[in-house]
Each structure stands twice: as structure tokens, then as C-alpha cells.
Amino acid sequence: MDRQVRPQIGDRGSIALEYVVMLSFGVVFVCIFLQVFEPGRGYTEDIGKPLVAYFQSLLVAISLPVP
């Protein structure tokens, strides 16, 4: 018997869908990053600077000595 192994047709579609999903995640993260940080100008006033202040206060709270 001469059986040939053929790739399933659905495999190509699933690989394309994986690229589309990864690209959409990348676009979402870039949009969020640009809401927090503007290249050339620094952190934004609306979201970026309060976010930085929050993380600085969190680091201060973590670094406090515990008696």
C-alpha cells in the first residue's frame, strides 16, 4: 500500500490565526505604552506621572524595616 501523508488543511489557518492574535496583543501593549509614555517628552501628565508616584510609594513601603 502506498499511503502519502498530507498536511491537514486546517493547520495553515491555525498558524495564521496565531500570528493575528500575537499581532493584536502587540498593538494593544503599544497603545497602552503610548498612553503612559510619550517618546521624546517623557511620562504623560494624566496617567504616567501618577503611575510612577504609585510605584515609588510602593517601593518605599517595601523597603521599610520591619521591627
DSSP file (Angstrom, degrees, kcal/mol; ACC not computed):
  #  RESIDUE AA STRUCTURE BP1 BP2  ACC     N-H-->O    O-->H-N    N-H-->O    O-->H-N    TCO  KAPPA ALPHA  PHI   PSI    X-CA   Y-CA   Z-CA
    1    1 A M              0   0    0      0, 0.0     2,-0.8     0, 0.0     0, 0.0   0.000 360.0 360.0 360.0 136.6    0.0    0.0    0.0
    2    2 A D        +     0   0    0      2,-0.0     2,-0.5     0, 0.0     0, 0.0  -0.835 360.0 175.3-110.6  94.0    1.2    3.4   -0.9
    3    3 A R        -     0   0    0     -2,-0.8     2,-0.4     2,-0.0     0, 0.0  -0.855  13.7-157.6-102.9 133.3   -0.1    5.9    1.6
    4    4 A Q        -     0   0    0     -2,-0.5     2,-0.7     2,-0.0    -2,-0.0  -0.891  14.6-132.7-108.2 138.1    1.0    9.5    1.4
    5    5 A V        -     0   0    0     -2,-0.4    -2,-0.0     0, 0.0     0, 0.0  -0.799  26.8-172.0 -91.0 120.6    0.9   11.8    4.5
    6    6 A R        -     0   0    0     -2,-0.7     2,-0.1     1,-0.0     3,-0.1  -0.907  26.3-112.5-113.0 139.3   -0.7   15.1    3.6
    7    7 A P        -     0   0    0      0, 0.0     2,-0.1     0, 0.0     5,-0.0  -0.417  39.1-106.2 -67.4 144.8   -0.9   18.0    5.9
    8    8 A Q    >>  -     0   0    0      1,-0.1     3,-0.8    -2,-0.1     4,-0.5  -0.401  18.6-129.1 -70.2 149.1   -4.3   18.9    7.1
    9    9 A I  H >> S+     0   0    0      1,-0.2     4,-0.8     2,-0.2     3,-0.7   0.834 104.4  62.2 -68.8 -32.3   -5.9   22.0    5.6
   10   10 A G  H 3> S+     0   0    0      1,-0.2     4,-1.8     2,-0.2    -1,-0.2   0.683  87.0  73.2 -70.2 -18.0   -6.7   23.4    9.0
   11   11 A D  H <> S+     0   0    0     -3,-0.8     4,-1.8     1,-0.2    -1,-0.2   0.893  94.2  51.7 -65.0 -39.3   -3.1   23.7   10.1
   12   12 A R  H <X S+     0   0    0     -3,-0.7     4,-1.9    -4,-0.5    -1,-0.2   0.901 109.7  49.8 -64.9 -39.8   -2.4   26.6    7.8
   13   13 A G  H  X S+     0   0    0     -4,-0.8     4,-2.3     1,-0.2    -1,-0.2   0.870 108.3  52.2 -67.3 -36.4   -5.4   28.5    9.2
   14   14 A S  H  X S+     0   0    0     -4,-1.8     4,-1.9     2,-0.2    -1,-0.2   0.868 108.9  50.2 -70.4 -34.3   -4.4   27.9   12.8
   15   15 A I  H  X S+     0   0    0     -4,-1.8     4,-1.8     2,-0.2    -1,-0.2   0.906 111.5  48.5 -68.0 -41.0   -0.9   29.3   12.2
   16   16 A A  H  X S+     0   0    0     -4,-1.9     4,-2.0     1,-0.2    -2,-0.2   0.893 110.3  51.8 -64.2 -39.4   -2.3   32.4   10.5
   17   17 A L  H  X S+     0   0    0     -4,-2.3     4,-2.5     1,-0.2    -1,-0.2   0.875 106.0  55.1 -65.2 -36.6   -4.7   32.9   13.4
   18   18 A E  H  X S+     0   0    0     -4,-1.9     4,-2.4     1,-0.2    -1,-0.2   0.913 108.2  48.3 -61.8 -42.9   -1.8   32.6   15.9
   19   19 A Y  H  X S+     0   0    0     -4,-1.8     4,-2.3     2,-0.2    -2,-0.2   0.895 111.4  50.2 -64.1 -39.8    0.0   35.4   14.0
   20   20 A V  H  X S+     0   0    0     -4,-2.0     4,-2.2     2,-0.2    -2,-0.2   0.919 111.8  47.6 -65.4 -43.2   -3.1   37.6   14.0
   21   21 A V  H  X S+     0   0    0     -4,-2.5     4,-2.2     2,-0.2    -2,-0.2   0.926 113.2  47.6 -64.7 -44.9   -3.6   37.1   17.8
   22   22 A M  H  X S+     0   0    0     -4,-2.4     4,-2.1     1,-0.2    -1,-0.2   0.891 112.0  50.4 -64.5 -38.9    0.0   37.8   18.6
   23   23 A L  H  X S+     0   0    0     -4,-2.3     4,-2.2     2,-0.2    -1,-0.2   0.897 109.3  50.9 -64.9 -40.6   -0.1   40.9   16.5
   24   24 A S  H  X S+     0   0    0     -4,-2.2     4,-2.1     2,-0.2    -2,-0.2   0.893 109.4  50.6 -66.6 -38.3   -3.2   42.2   18.1
   25   25 A F  H  X S+     0   0    0     -4,-2.2     4,-2.3     1,-0.2    -1,-0.2   0.913 110.3  51.0 -62.3 -41.3   -1.7   41.7   21.6
   26   26 A G  H  X S+     0   0    0     -4,-2.1     4,-2.1     1,-0.2    -2,-0.2   0.904 109.1  49.8 -62.0 -42.1    1.4   43.6   20.4
   27   27 A V  H  X S+     0   0    0     -4,-2.2     4,-2.3     2,-0.2    -1,-0.2   0.900 110.2  51.0 -64.8 -41.0   -0.8   46.5   19.2
   28   28 A V  H  X S+     0   0    0     -4,-2.1     4,-2.3     1,-0.2    -2,-0.2   0.927 111.2  47.5 -63.0 -45.1   -2.7   46.6   22.5
   29   29 A F  H  X S+     0   0    0     -4,-2.3     4,-2.4     1,-0.2    -1,-0.2   0.871 111.3  50.8 -66.1 -36.3    0.5   46.8   24.5
   30   30 A V  H  X S+     0   0    0     -4,-2.1     4,-2.3     2,-0.2    -1,-0.2   0.906 110.4  49.7 -66.7 -40.8    2.0   49.5   22.3
   31   31 A C  H  X S+     0   0    0     -4,-2.3     4,-1.1     2,-0.2    -2,-0.2   0.909 112.2  47.3 -64.3 -41.5   -1.2   51.6   22.6
   32   32 A I  H >X S+     0   0    0     -4,-2.3     4,-1.1     1,-0.2     3,-0.5   0.919 111.3  51.8 -64.7 -42.5   -1.1   51.2   26.4
   33   33 A F  H >X S+     0   0    0     -4,-2.4     4,-2.8     1,-0.2     3,-0.5   0.899 107.8  51.5 -60.8 -41.0    2.6   52.1   26.5
   34   34 A L  H 3< S+     0   0    0     -4,-2.3    -1,-0.2     1,-0.2    -2,-0.2   0.717 104.5  57.4 -72.6 -19.1    1.9   55.3   24.4
   35   35 A Q  H << S+     0   0    0     -4,-1.1    12,-0.4    -3,-0.5    13,-0.4   0.788 117.0  34.6 -74.8 -27.4   -0.8   56.3   26.9
   36   36 A V  H << S+     0   0    0     -4,-1.1     8,-2.1    -3,-0.5     2,-0.4   0.818 126.5  29.5 -94.3 -36.2    1.8   56.2   29.7
   37   37 A F  E  <  -A   43   0A   0     -4,-2.8    -1,-0.3     6,-0.2     6,-0.2  -0.990  60.0-158.0-135.0 129.7    5.0   57.4   28.0
   38   38 A E  E >>  -A   42   0A   0      4,-3.0     4,-2.3    -2,-0.4     3,-1.9  -0.934  30.9-119.7-105.7 119.2    5.5   59.7   25.0
   39   39 A P  T 34 S+     0   0    0      0, 0.0    -5,-0.0     0, 0.0    -2,-0.0  -0.346  98.0  13.2 -58.9 131.1    8.8   59.2   23.2
   40   40 A G  T 34 S+     0   0    0      1,-0.1    -3,-0.0    -2,-0.1     0, 0.0   0.138 128.4  55.8  90.5 -19.6   10.8   62.4   23.4
   41   41 A R  T <4 S-     0   0    0     -3,-1.9     2,-0.2     1,-0.3    -1,-0.1   0.613  94.9-137.1-118.1 -20.1    8.7   64.1   26.1
   42   42 A G  E  <  +A   38   0A   0     -4,-2.3    -4,-3.0     6,-0.0    -1,-0.3  -0.605  55.7   0.1  98.8-158.9    8.7   61.5   28.9
   43   43 A Y  E    S-A   37   0A   0     -6,-0.2    -6,-0.2    -2,-0.2     2,-0.1  -0.374  76.7-113.2 -69.7 145.5    5.8   60.3   31.1
   44   44 A T      > -     0   0    0     -8,-2.1     5,-2.3     1,-0.1    -1,-0.1  -0.393  13.9-129.4 -77.3 156.4    2.4   61.8   30.4
   45   45 A E  T   5S+     0   0    0      3,-0.2    -1,-0.1     1,-0.1    -2,-0.0   0.850 101.1  50.8 -73.4 -35.7    0.7   64.0   33.0
   46   46 A D  T   5S-     0   0    0    -11,-0.1    -1,-0.1     3,-0.1   -10,-0.1   0.950 133.6  -4.5 -72.8 -50.6   -2.6   62.1   33.0
   47   47 A I  T  >5S+     0   0    0    -12,-0.4     4,-1.7     3,-0.1     5,-0.2   0.766 124.1  60.8-115.1 -39.0   -1.6   58.5   33.6
   48   48 A G  H  >5S+     0   0    0    -13,-0.4     4,-2.3     1,-0.2    -3,-0.2   0.925 103.8  44.7 -65.9 -50.8    2.2   58.3   33.6
   49   49 A K  H  ><S+     0   0    0     -5,-2.3     4,-2.4     1,-0.2    -1,-0.2   0.903 114.4  48.1 -68.3 -41.2    3.3   60.5   36.5
   50   50 A P  H  > S+     0   0    0      0, 0.0     4,-2.1     0, 0.0    -1,-0.2   0.870 111.9  52.2 -64.0 -32.5    0.6   59.2   38.9
   51   51 A L  H  X S+     0   0    0     -4,-1.7     4,-2.1     2,-0.2    -2,-0.2   0.907 110.1  47.6 -67.2 -41.5    1.6   55.6   38.0
   52   52 A V  H  X S+     0   0    0     -4,-2.3     4,-2.2     1,-0.2    -1,-0.2   0.915 111.6  50.7 -64.4 -43.2    5.3   56.4   38.7
   53   53 A A  H  X S+     0   0    0     -4,-2.4     4,-2.2     1,-0.2    -2,-0.2   0.880 108.9  52.5 -63.0 -37.8    4.4   58.0   42.0
   54   54 A Y  H  X S+     0   0    0     -4,-2.1     4,-2.0     1,-0.2    -1,-0.2   0.938 111.1  45.5 -62.8 -47.2    2.3   54.9   42.9
   55   55 A F  H  X S+     0   0    0     -4,-2.1     4,-2.2     1,-0.2    -2,-0.2   0.846 111.1  53.6 -68.4 -32.4    5.3   52.6   42.2
   56   56 A Q  H  X S+     0   0    0     -4,-2.2     4,-2.0     2,-0.2    -1,-0.2   0.917 110.4  46.4 -66.4 -41.8    7.7   54.8   44.1
   57   57 A S  H  X S+     0   0    0     -4,-2.2     4,-2.0     1,-0.2    -2,-0.2   0.851 110.7  53.6 -68.5 -31.8    5.5   54.8   47.2
   58   58 A L  H  X S+     0   0    0     -4,-2.0     4,-2.0     2,-0.2    -2,-0.2   0.902 109.1  48.4 -66.3 -40.8    5.1   51.0   46.9
   59   59 A L  H  X S+     0   0    0     -4,-2.2     4,-2.0     2,-0.2    -2,-0.2   0.869 109.8  52.1 -66.6 -36.3    8.9   50.7   46.8
   60   60 A V  H  X S+     0   0    0     -4,-2.0     4,-0.6     1,-0.2    -2,-0.2   0.914 110.0  49.1 -65.0 -41.2    9.2   52.9   49.9
   61   61 A A  H >< S+     0   0    0     -4,-2.0     3,-0.5     1,-0.2    -2,-0.2   0.870 111.8  48.7 -66.6 -36.4    6.7   50.8   51.7
   62   62 A I  H 3< S+     0   0    0     -4,-2.0    -1,-0.2     1,-0.2    -2,-0.2   0.861 109.6  52.2 -69.9 -35.4    8.5   47.6   50.8
   63   63 A S  H 3< S+     0   0    0     -4,-2.0    -1,-0.2    -5,-0.1    -2,-0.2   0.518  81.3 113.6 -83.8  -3.3   11.9   48.9   51.9
   64   64 A L  S << S-     0   0    0     -4,-0.6     2,-0.2    -3,-0.5    -3,-0.0  -0.443  75.8-110.8 -66.3 138.2   10.7   50.0   55.3
   65   65 A P        -     0   0    0      0, 0.0    -1,-0.1     0, 0.0    -2,-0.1  -0.486  24.1-139.1 -71.7 139.6   12.4   48.0   58.1
   66   66 A V              0   0    0     -2,-0.2    -3,-0.0     1,-0.1     0, 0.0  -0.881 360.0 360.0 -99.8 121.7   10.1   45.6   59.9
   67   67 A P              0   0    0      0, 0.0    -1,-0.1     0, 0.0     0, 0.0   0.511 360.0 360.0 -71.9 360.0   10.8   45.5   63.7
